[in-house]
Amino acid sequence: MMPSWQELLPILIILIIIFGAKKLPEIGSGLGKGIKEFKKSVKDVGKEEDEDDKKDKKVIEAETEEKGK
């Protein structure tokens, strides 16, 4: 559930007090880049698992063909 503006306003004010208005865009940018990189890594891991599964399947098929001969 997404927080309402009434909940976000005090959080935003506290962040401005702690970090300052000039530093917030830098923090947001860094956070956005970090999230983007994390999503890319998760996607890459999923692709690697799919490739490994395909390789395992080919090995199993080759082994069953050899046993059948």
VMD Tcl script that draws the C-alpha trace (Angstrom):
set ca {
  {0.00 0.00 0.00}
  {1.32 3.40 -1.00}
  {1.65 6.02 1.77}
  {-0.50 9.14 1.39}
  {0.88 12.65 0.97}
  {0.05 13.33 4.60}
  {2.49 10.61 5.64}
  {5.16 11.57 3.11}
  {5.23 15.28 3.96}
  {6.77 14.93 7.47}
  {9.28 12.41 6.13}
  {10.28 14.80 3.34}
  {10.66 17.69 5.79}
  {12.88 15.59 8.06}
  {15.02 14.55 5.07}
  {15.45 18.18 4.00}
  {16.48 19.14 7.54}
  {18.99 16.27 7.81}
  {20.56 16.32 4.34}
  {19.74 19.76 2.97}
  {17.85 20.65 -0.19}
  {20.97 20.56 -2.38}
  {21.95 17.03 -1.38}
  {18.51 15.38 -1.87}
  {18.66 15.21 -5.72}
  {22.07 13.55 -5.52}
  {20.78 11.01 -3.00}
  {17.70 10.33 -5.13}
  {19.80 9.89 -8.23}
  {22.15 7.48 -6.49}
  {19.23 5.52 -5.09}
  {17.61 5.31 -8.53}
  {20.83 4.07 -10.13}
  {21.23 1.49 -7.38}
  {17.70 0.16 -7.87}
  {18.20 0.03 -11.65}
  {21.45 -1.93 -11.26}
  {19.79 -4.31 -8.78}
  {16.91 -5.03 -11.17}
  {19.39 -5.62 -14.01}
  {21.37 -8.06 -11.86}
  {18.23 -9.97 -10.89}
  {17.22 -10.21 -14.55}
  {20.71 -11.44 -15.53}
  {20.65 -14.12 -12.83}
  {17.29 -15.32 -14.15}
  {18.68 -15.57 -17.69}
  {21.71 -17.51 -16.44}
  {19.46 -19.97 -14.61}
  {17.40 -20.49 -17.77}
  {20.57 -21.14 -19.78}
  {21.83 -23.59 -17.14}
  {18.49 -25.41 -17.20}
  {18.69 -25.73 -21.00}
  {22.25 -27.08 -20.78}
  {21.23 -29.59 -18.09}
  {18.32 -30.74 -20.21}
  {20.60 -31.29 -23.23}
  {23.05 -33.29 -21.09}
  {20.25 -35.48 -19.75}
  {18.91 -36.05 -23.27}
  {22.39 -36.99 -24.51}
  {22.88 -39.41 -21.62}
  {19.53 -41.11 -22.23}
  {20.33 -41.47 -25.93}
  {23.67 -43.09 -25.10}
  {21.99 -45.54 -22.71}
  {19.41 -46.41 -25.35}
  {22.10 -47.46 -27.87}
}
mol new
graphics top color blue
foreach p $ca { graphics top sphere $p radius 0.5 }
foreach p [lrange $ca 0 end-1] q [lrange $ca 1 end] { graphics top cylinder $p $q radius 0.2 }
display resetview
